[in-house]
Amino acid sequence: MNYSDSARIKAVLTNSWHTYTETIDDADVVVFDTCSVRQKSEDKVTWKLNEIPKNKKIRITGCMIQHNFRNKKINNEVHDKKIAWLMERWNFMGNAITTEPTILWFTNDEIEQLKNNSKEIESNNIVYVNNAYNPMFHSLWQKHPNLELFFRIDDTGFLPLMMKKLGYEVNPDTEVTNEYTRIIPKWANQIMDEKAKTAHVPISKWCSQFCAFCIVPYARWLEKHLPVEQVVAEAKHHIQSWAEEIVLLWQIVNKHPDFVEICKQILTIPWLKRLRYTSPYPTYYSDELLDLHENEPKMCPHIHMPLQSGSNTILKKMFRGYSAEQFKEFVDKIKNLKRKISITTDIIVWFCDETEEDFKKSLELAQYGRFDMIYIGKYSTRKGTFAQRKYIDNISPEVKQERRKRLNELLKQISAENNKEEVGQTRDILIDRVEKDRVGWYTDNMKHVILKPKDTSLFTPGTFENVTIQSSEAFKLFA
């Protein structure tokens, strides 16, 4: 999703007379589009801020700034209570109702005076940035005085107004919108490069699942599904702009009530070569969706089914809404399809109160599923989540590391065994990386392929190549 968000930010700023550059050295402004799923993601941002020269302006958006302000502990009887009062009145729950809102931010001293102006603050025609909704801005600004802007990702469409407020000259013809998903970037692909052929298209906003460990609903708020015609129109736009692979996005992408219809319509678009989606949820898979995987050649033969745990006790604590037995039924359905489908998953190890017996059940289900890849999440407490408020992270670091190692060893064994079955097969790969001595990307069934030709200059990023798999190892195929 960060790829899609960043492409939209780029689109608005380039239309506002900014010019995109590939390196920080050549930039006047550096924009951080942040994630908060793990603490490590936020630590990367605060670390990288130290690398930005003081003569370059910094702007930050995304989940990091959107959940931190909501989870700020309120202690001070006077100052912090007024900040908390202000935070309840900004446009977090939705967008401004106008495309001509007032862009408003305050110093800490000005926040003290806000209660006298409550009617104006409650207006839906005001967009708050910087200290107006986030005291985190002030703490970072003290260390990085070149930090000029905090803005919600939802307010990306108002960036031209923010630029004017900051004193930049802005293209007067730049469109301003209060719905950022309607911003259609020319190149909404993963590296924002015209050579790349993958476009990432959101079909919903935010999430209402509230898994016990997850920060996303607190950072992005409750789900809102986009109209079918809007999603299909964006996909058509990208394909007409020479994209050949569409990736449908959101936190629980297959929860969209018209998800199958969206897939069916996109599959009929001429020149489309591949359709993918991420990230789905086990209980929202339908037989009709599995039928598309079985019978539609353009629907990639890959399904990602996040498991998180093989223990019913832990799944219940996580509020996942399914049992290990139900998950096995999902796996059975996929493996019984006439077309061979690669299955990948997510597993969180050492969630609160996970016993050795609980962990062994995750190992057993990993063996049962024969997953081609397991994205192993090391549980860490996220402030504001149910798990942080109600559970205790009571697994020792030594036990955590040992369990991760055991699961990873099992994964390597299964991956190596699965990949042996690929040897001799012909696969279509979309070339995305051309280096000095190797070329590669992923197959349609989401396996990493490496080619080592004598002359890599013969290969061009953004082209499809038909290759024969010659050898394999865990996590890699060689063609």
N, C-alpha and C positions, 0 to 999 in steps of 0.2 A: 504493500500500500504506500510505503514511503516513496517508491518510484513514481507512482501515479500522482501523489501529492506534489512532489518536487517538480514534475513536469508541468503541473498547473501553475505553480509559483513562477517557474521560468517563463511560461507563456504570458502571464500578466506583466511581469517586469520587463520583458523584451518589448511588449506592446506599449509600455510606459517610457520608452526611450532608454532603457538600460540595455547593455549588450552582454550576452553570456560569454564567459571565458572558462577554459578547462582547468586553469591553475589558480591557486590563491595568490601566487606572485604577481599575476597580471590583473588581479581584481582590486576594485575600490571598495566593494561590499561583499561580505561573506555571509551566506544564509545557511543556518543550521536547521534542518528538518528532523526533529528528534523523535525517538521511540522511548517507551517506558516499560515494556513488557518485563525486562530484567533490569536490576540496578546497574549492571555492567554497562548497559546502553547509556544511562545517564552519566556514569563515571567517565565514559569516553568523551562526552560533550564537554564536561567541565575541564577535563585534561586538555582537549584540543583547543579550548578557548585560550589557553596559555600560549599556543603556537601562533596566534593571529597577531601580526604586527599592529602596534598602536595607531598607525596611520590609516588603518583599514576599518571601516564601519562593520558592525556585527548586527545581524538580525536573527532572532530565534523563534521558531514556531513548533507545533507538534505536541505530542503527548506529554513530554517532560514538563512543559510549563503549564499544561492544562490540568494535570492531576495534582501537582505540588501545591497550587494555591488552595485547592479544595481540601487538602489534607493538612493544612497548617494548623498546628495546635494553638488554640486561643487561650492565653493566660492573662495578659495585661488587662486590667479593669477598664482602662480608658482607650488607649490607642488601638489595641488589637480588636476590641469589640467593635470599633467603628470600621476597621478593615473588614471584619467578618460581615458586618451589616452591608457594606458596599458590595462584597462578593455575592451576596444573595440577590443583587439587583442588576447585574450585568446581563449581557445577551448570551449567557452560557446555554440556556435551555432552547434557544432557537436563534434564528437570524433576524436582523433588523427588517422591519416591514417595508422599508423604503430603499431605493438605490442611491439616495442622497442623504445618508445619515451624517450626524456630527461625529467627528473623530475626537475622542476625549481621553486625555491622561492627565495625571496630577502628580505633584510632588507629595511627599509625606505630610508636609504642613497643610497642603490644600485638602488632603483627605480628612483632616480634623474638622473642616468646615462643611462637609458634605451633608450632614443631617439637616441642615437648614434649607436644603435644596432637594428634598426627597422626591418631589413630583417630577422634576426634570430627570433625576437619576433613574427613575423607573420607566422612562420613556423608551419605547421600542425603536426610536429613531436615533439612538446613540450607540456608537461602537466604542467600547473601552479597550485601550491598549496600555502596555507598560504598567506603571504603578497603579493605574486606575482599577486593575483587578488582580494584580499579582505582586505581593511584596518580595517575591523571589527576584524580580527585576532589580530592586534597589540593592539587594545583597550582592548580586553579580556585578552590577554597575560600579559598585565601590572598588572592585578588583579590576574591572575592565571598563574604564570610562568611555571606550569607543563602542560600547553596546548602545545602539540607538533605537532598537525596536523589539518588543515582544508582541506577537499577534497570533490569534487563534487561526488554525488552519481553515476553519469555516469562513473566516473573514478575508481569505485570500482575494476574493473579488473586490474588496475595498482597498487593496494596496495602492491604487492610483491616488486615492484620497489621503492615505497615510503619507505617501511620498510628498504630496503638496504640503501637508502639515509639517514635514521635516525640512521643507525648503528646496526640494528638487523640482526641476522643470519637468513637466509630464505632458506627454502627447494628449492634446485636448480631445482627440477622437477615440481614446482608449475606452472600451466598454467597462462599465462598473456594474457588478451583479451582487445580489445578496444570497446567491446560491452557488457555492464554489464548484459543485459537481457539474454545473452547466458550462464551466470553462473548458473548452475543448482545445488542448494543446496540439500543435502541429505534429510533434513527435512525443507521444506519451509512452516512451519505452524506458527500459531499465537504466540505460546510461545516457539518456537524452542526446543520442547521437543519431544522425540521419541514416547511418549505415545499418543500424540495428533494425530488425524486422519484427520485434515483439512489442505489442501495445497492451498496456494494463488498463482495464476498464472497470471502474467500480459499479456495482449494481445495487448496493445498499449503503447506508451510513450507520456507523456506530454499532452498539450491541446491547441486547437486553437479557443476555443469558445469566450473567452474574455468577459465574463459577467462583468458588470460594477463594481461589488463589489469584484471580485475574484483575488487573488494574484497568483494563480497557473501558468498561462501562463508566468508570469514574473519570477517566481522562477524556472520553469522547461522547459520553452520554447515550441515550436510548436509541434503539434502531429505527431507521426510517428507510423504507424500500423505494427505490427509484422506479419510475414508470418504464414499462417494457420498451416503448417507442424511443425513450431517451437513451437507454442503454444500447439498443440496436443501431440507432443513428450514430452514436459515437463509434461503435465498432465499424460501421460502414465508412465513416470519415477516415479512420486510420488505415483501413484496407485500401481505400482510394488514394491514400498518401503512401502506399507501397508497403505497409505492414502486411505480414503474411501469417503471423501467429497472434491470436487474441487470448489474453489471460483475464478471465472474469474474477473480480475481487470482492471480498469483504470478510469480516471476522467469522461469520457463519454464512458463507456464500450460498449454500444450497437451502437456506431457510427462506429465501425470497419466495413468496407464494407463486410466482410465475417463472421460477428458475428454469424448468424444463422447456417452457415456451421460448424463453430468451435463447437458450442453447439451440433449439430447433431453428429459430429465425436466423441466427448468426451462421449456422452451418450451411444455409442456402446462399450466403453472400458469395458471388463469384470472386475468384482469386484467393480466397481463404485456404490456407493449407493445414492449419492446426487450430484447435480450440482446447484450451486448458481452463482450470479454475482453481482457486485457493482462497481461503481454507474452509473446507466443509466440516460437517458435524455428523457423527454416525447416525443419529436418530432421524435426520432429515433426508436420508437417501431413500429414493423411491424406486420401484421396479421399472418405471418408465425411464428414469435417469440411467439405470444400469443397462437398459435396452439400447440406449444411445451409445454407450461404451462398447456394447457387443456388436452393433450393426453399422455404426457410422464411422467410416474410415478416417474422417477429419477429427473425430473426437479422440483425443489422445488415450492410448491404452494404459493409463496410469490413474490410480485413485489414491488420494491421501485421506486416511481415516484416523484422526487423532484419538488415541486410546487413553493416555495419561496414566492409567494404572490397570493392572489385571486383578486387583483385589476389590471385591464388592464393598468391603468396609471402607476402603479409601475412596472409591468412586462416589459413595454416598456422602462422605465428608466433603468431597470436592463439589457436590451438587451437579454431577455430570448428567444425571437423568437416564442412565442406562446401566445394565449389569454386564459382567464379563461374559455371561452366557449369551446375552443379546449381541454383544460384539462378535462373538464367535459365529453367530448366525449371519451377521453382515459379511464376515470373511468367507463363509461357506457360499453365500450367494455369488460373490465375486469370482471365486475359484470355479464355480460351476458354469460360468459363462463360456460360450463356445470360443470366444476370443480371449487370448491370454492377457491378463491385466497385471501390471506391476502395482504392488501395494506398499505404501510408505505410511509411517505413523509418527506420533509424538508420545513420549513417555516421560513423566516427571518422576524422578527418583527421590527418595527420602522426604516425601510429604509428611506433614505433622502426624506423629503417632504411627508411622509406617513400621510394622514389625518385620522380622526376618521372614515370617510366613507370608505376610502381604507381598513382600518383594519377590519371593519365590513364585508367587502367582503371576506377577508381571513377567518373569522369565519364562514361565510356562506358556503364557499367552503369546509372547514374542516368538517362541518356538512354534506354536500352533499357526500363527499368522504367516510365518516365513517371510517377514517384511524385507524388502530390498534396502530400506533405509529406516532408521529410527533416529529422530531428532531428540536427543536426550536432554531434558531440561533439569538443571540442578535447582531444586526449590530454594527460593529466597523470598523472604517476607516483603510484600509491597504495602506500604502505608495506605490505610484507608480501606483495604479489602476485608472481607468477612474473616478470612483466615488470620489476618494480622490482628483483628479485634478479638476473636474468640478462641483461636488455637495457639498452641505454643510450639515453636520450631525446636523440637526436642531431640533431634537426631544429631549425634556428634559428627564433627568434620571427618574423623577417621572412618566412621561407618559410611558416611555419604560417599567418600572417595572410593571405598572398597566396593560398594554396590554399583557405582557408576562403571568401574572397571570391569566387573563381572558382566554387566549388561552389554557393554561395548565389545567385550570379547565374544559373546554369543552373537552379536550383530555381525561382526567381522566374519565369523564362521559361516553364518547363513548367507551373507552377501556374496562371499567367495563361491559358495555352492550354487547359488542362484545364477551368478554371472557365468559360470562354466556352461550353463545351458544356452547362453547367447553366442558362444563360439560357433562360427560357421553361418550365423544368421546375417541377413542383409537388413540394414537399418538406415532410415533417413535422419540425417542430423542437420541442424541449423547452425552453420558456422558463426561463432560469435567472438572467438578469441584466436588471433593469429599472432604467434610469438616467433622468436628467432628459430627455434628448433621444433616447434610443435603447433598443432592446430586442434581445436576441440570445442565442444559444447555438449549438449544433451540429446539423447535420442528421444523419439516420441513417447517412449515409456519411461522417461526421466532417469536415464542412466548416463553417467559421465563417460564420454568417449574421447580418447586421445589418438591423434594421428601424428606420425613423425616422418613427413615426406622429405625428400632430398631438397626440395625447393618450396618453402612455405609461401613465397611470393605468388605462387600459382593460385592461392586460395584467397577469397575475398570475404570479409565479414558481411553477414546478412544474406548469404546464399545457402541454399540447401544442397547437400551432397549425399549421394547414395554410397554407403560404405559397407564393407564386409568385416565382421568382427573376427579377428585372428587369434586373440588371446585375452585373458582376463585375470583379474585379481579382485580382492575385496574393494568395493566402491568404484572400480575403474574397469573400462573396457578398452582394448587397443585394437585399432582398425587399420 
